[in-house]
Amino acid sequence: MTRSDQLLSVPGAEDGIDRAQLRNSYEEALKSISEGKALGTAAQEMQRMQRGGKGDRFWIRSFKALCWQNLAEAEEQLGQYKKALASLQHAVRDVTKEHRSADVRMPLLRRLADCAMKAEDWPCADVFVWSLLILCILEAPSLRKLAQSLLRSGDMERCRDVLTRLKNSEGVSEEEEWLLTRLSEPQTIHEISAVSSVALPFNQEAAVSATLVPVQRRFVQRGMEPVSGGPITSMRNEEQQLMRLSLVELMQTLRSMVMSSVPPFQPVVFVLRGTKEDNQQAAQEKLEEEKKRAEEEAKKAAQEKLEEEKKRAEEEAKKAAQERLFDVVRFTSERGRERLRVSVDKCKLTSLQVELLGGAVLLSQPAAPFWLGSNKLEVPGSIGIRNCDRIMWKEQEQEQEQEQEQEQEQEQEQEQEQEQEQEQEQEQEQEQEQEQEQEQEQEQEQEQEQEQEQQQEE
């Protein structure tokens, strides 16, 4: 049955209103709402109908209630739960007395309660769930919703009564039983003042408790200092259970509270459930692993930084040495002609200085060898070379070394040739011995054959 058929079947409808035109405009508004547009126009249309004529009041009220319900459904699909809640409240007001039976009101009250909980309007959810409980006394889902809304709004006494009623009717879960136990305990003045208007639903990992005072605050109240070694005997079992908190559950609880958009300056108390030793040990091991991993990463970063510093220092030292070397070569190339006039007999240089001097002379006069010129060599004091001796000793030593290397190579070649000849002679001797042995064996075989023939003849 379509919405148009539902409108035509409304009882008590009278003439005097163009229902077809009103129905068409309403369907166009619903179509635009389904496309996510013209929500404001639809609301204006509802207000215009409220200011309508005095003709068909009964039909208009029924039609408006149906329109508000459909508008709330569209707004709920778009995620606008607060607007949907307001539309449903308008629908409740427009329901006539003839349609206020339990069969008609219960679905509407259920929608109101669900929408209020989605919009996080806990007082409103409390009212509608109570109204729903009047119609259906022992309905477990409604009782759970009511307990959750009361816990959210901070009404602990009524929440305890509802949980007791739920326990007597169909039973409760472990978390609900634990919450009921905590709510049944007598609260201190500090605990009553610490009750928050924001709490967590008990279907999450971190169970909600009525004891909303942190453990550290209890230590301060009792004048005790926390003891690191072993449990405190004067504490109750529930408090000892709260001492064994899992850090993972704590972070999950904090995250869920932040995600629920708690207003600033609103008192929020986190109530956590004690975990088993295994879970605590696992969380501690996980934290230790994270700590070790962070330390390893820090060490690795420090080592990489030290290596980079060492490489940079080596590169800077190498660059400075190259610049110093180029300066020396440049200086020697500029003063090369003066050095060629001095004597070479008293020159005593290191190998590096000889190479620098040769390179400098070649740069200054590429066509002439660097040892040509006068016999005297006087090097300026800026280079630090004084009392020079002969310079030719280096070349002579190099020639002698080359000759010695050549002689050693020749001797090695001769030794290798001799070894090869000896090996060949040994191989030949072995071959000759093998041939002789083979001949002897053949002779022995022939003699044996002859003896056998003689024996046969005899």
URCOR-V783695 format. One record per backbone hydrogen bond with DSSP energy under -1.0 kcal/mol. NH is the residue of the N-H (numbers start at 1). CO is the residue of the C=O. If there is no record, write none. Layout:
NH/CO
NH/CO
//
This chain:
6/2
7/3
8/4
9/5
10/7
19/17
22/18
23/19
24/20
25/21
26/22
27/23
28/24
29/25
30/26
31/27
32/28
33/29
34/30
35/31
36/33
37/32
42/38
43/39
44/40
45/41
46/42
47/43
48/44
49/45
50/46
51/47
52/49
57/55
60/56
61/57
62/58
63/59
64/60
65/61
66/62
67/63
68/64
69/65
70/66
71/67
72/68
73/69
74/70
75/71
76/72
77/73
78/74
79/76
80/75
81/79
84/80
85/81
86/82
87/83
88/84
89/85
90/86
91/87
92/88
93/89
94/90
100/97
105/101
106/102
109/105
110/106
111/107
112/108
113/109
114/110
115/111
116/112
117/113
118/114
119/115
121/116
122/120
125/121
126/122
127/123
128/124
129/125
130/126
131/127
132/128
133/129
134/130
136/132
143/139
144/140
145/141
146/142
147/143
148/144
149/145
150/146
151/147
152/148
153/149
155/150
156/154
159/155
160/156
161/157
162/158
163/159
164/160
165/161
166/162
167/163
168/164
169/165
170/166
171/166
177/173
178/174
179/175
180/176
181/177
182/178
183/179
184/180
192/188
193/189
194/190
195/192
204/201
212/210
218/214
219/215
220/216
221/217
222/218
224/219
240/236
241/237
242/238
243/239
245/243
250/246
251/247
252/248
253/249
254/250
255/251
256/252
257/253
258/254
259/255
260/256
261/258
266/263
275/244
280/276
281/277
282/278
283/279
284/280
285/281
286/282
287/283
288/284
289/285
290/286
291/287
292/288
293/289
294/290
295/291
296/292
297/293
298/294
299/295
300/296
301/297
302/298
303/299
304/300
305/301
306/302
307/303
308/304
309/305
310/306
311/307
312/308
313/309
314/310
315/311
316/312
317/313
318/314
319/315
320/316
321/317
322/318
323/319
324/320
325/321
326/322
327/323
328/324
329/325
330/326
331/327
332/328
333/329
334/330
335/331
339/335
340/336
343/376
344/375
345/375
347/344
347/389
354/350
355/351
356/352
357/353
358/354
359/355
360/356
361/357
362/358
363/359
364/360
365/361
372/369
374/340
377/342
383/380
396/392
397/393
398/394
399/395
400/396
401/397
402/398
403/399
404/400
405/401
406/402
407/403
408/404
409/405
410/406
411/407
412/408
413/409
414/410
415/411
416/412
417/413
418/414
419/415
420/416
421/417
422/418
423/419
424/420
425/421
426/422
427/423
428/424
429/425
430/426
431/427
432/428
433/429
434/430
435/431
436/432
437/433
438/434
439/435
440/436
441/437
442/438
443/439
444/440
445/441
446/442
447/443
448/444
449/445
450/446
451/447
452/448
453/449
454/450
455/451
456/452
457/453
458/454
//
